[in-house]
Amino acid sequence: MTPKKQTLRSQTDSLEKAVMLRSLGDVLQLVGELQESHIVLEESLAVAKRLKSPNYIAASLFSLGNNARDRQQKYKGIFQERSQPMI
């Protein structure tokens, strides 16, 4: 775990922490780190839930949905590649 992620995770819960975790998760997704993105986005959702913030819960769920879509597309592509006959 990078020092910045560790610092972020050790902060007390706040709306800013939820936003920073969600932003980090979104960036990780953009660079193709889908599993790590999923983990960070789940942390963002957990913070938002503990703070009982419907808007931040919704935003985290939206990002998690985008992550799930990208992971499904990635694995679907891998499966299709493997099912193609070797020539």
C-alpha positions, 0 to 999 in steps of 0.5 A, a space after each residue: 500500500 502506498 503511503 498516500 493511501 495509508 494516510 488517507 485510510 487512517 484519517 477519521 471519517 468525513 465527507 472529504 475522505 469519502 470523496 477522496 477515496 471515490 476519486 482515487 477509485 475512479 482514477 485507479 479504474 481509468 488506469 486499468 487497476 480495476 480490482 484495486 479500484 473496486 477495493 477503494 470504492 468499497 471503502 468510500 461507500 463504507 465511509 459514506 454509509 457510516 456518515 449516513 450521507 445519501 448523496 455520497 452513498 449514491 455517488 459511491 454506488 454509481 462509481 462501483 457500478 461503472 467499475 463492475 461494468 468495466 470488469 465485466 467487459 474486461 473478463 468478457 473480452 478475455 473469455 472471448 479471446 480464449 474461446 477463439 480457435 487457434 489458427 
